[in-house]
Amino acid sequence: MRKLPKPQPLKALRSIKHLTQEQLAHAAGITLLYYRKIEKGPANGGSVPTVKIAKKISKSLGVTVYDILEWEEEEPETL
């Protein structure tokens, strides 16, 4: 299984762009509460965004969706 480069934490990307959580949530068209859950991440009791929301957040940050989400390429199963 080939793994893509590790994504940057949303907080780090947001800080680089000098955005508050509220500003990024507004730019992405989501609520502040939902954005905070996404930034917190599932490992810390937060949420995983849908692909649609991840695209909105990445567009608002000026990065690709691959920069914010961790993807794994699965090897095809052999029979």
C-alpha positions in Angstrom: 0.0 0.0 0.0 1.4 3.3 -1.1 0.7 6.3 1.2 0.6 9.9 0.0 2.6 12.5 1.9 1.2 13.3 5.4 -1.3 16.1 5.3 -0.7 19.4 7.1 -2.9 19.9 10.2 -5.7 22.4 9.5 -4.6 24.6 12.4 -1.1 25.0 10.8 -2.5 25.8 7.4 -5.0 28.2 8.8 -2.3 30.0 10.8 -0.1 30.3 7.7 -2.9 32.1 6.0 -3.5 34.3 9.1 -7.1 33.2 9.4 -9.2 32.7 12.5 -11.4 29.6 12.8 -14.4 31.9 12.4 -13.0 33.4 9.2 -12.2 30.0 7.6 -15.6 28.5 8.6 -17.3 31.5 7.0 -15.2 31.3 3.8 -15.9 27.6 3.6 -19.7 28.1 4.2 -19.9 26.0 7.3 -20.6 26.7 10.9 -17.9 27.6 13.4 -18.9 24.7 15.6 -18.6 22.2 12.7 -15.2 23.7 11.7 -13.9 23.4 15.2 -14.9 19.7 15.3 -13.1 19.1 12.0 -9.9 21.0 13.1 -9.9 18.9 16.3 -9.8 15.7 14.3 -11.3 12.3 14.9 -8.4 11.1 17.0 -9.3 13.8 19.5 -13.1 13.3 19.5 -13.7 15.6 16.5 -15.3 15.1 13.1 -14.2 13.9 9.7 -15.4 16.2 7.0 -17.3 15.0 3.9 -15.4 15.3 0.7 -17.6 18.2 -0.3 -16.7 20.1 2.9 -13.1 19.1 2.6 -13.0 20.6 -0.9 -14.6 23.9 0.4 -12.1 24.1 3.2 -9.1 23.4 1.0 -10.3 25.9 -1.6 -10.7 28.5 1.2 -7.1 27.8 2.3 -5.7 27.8 -1.3 -4.5 24.3 -1.1 -5.6 20.9 -2.5 -7.8 18.5 -0.7 -4.8 16.1 -0.6 -3.0 18.7 1.6 -5.6 18.4 4.3 -6.8 14.8 4.2 -4.9 11.6 4.6 -5.4 9.2 1.8 -4.3 5.6 1.4 -4.1 3.8 -1.9 -5.4 0.3 -1.4 -3.8 -2.6 -3.2 -6.3 -4.7 -5.2 -7.3 -7.9 -3.6 -6.0 -11.1 -5.1 -8.2 -14.1 -5.4 
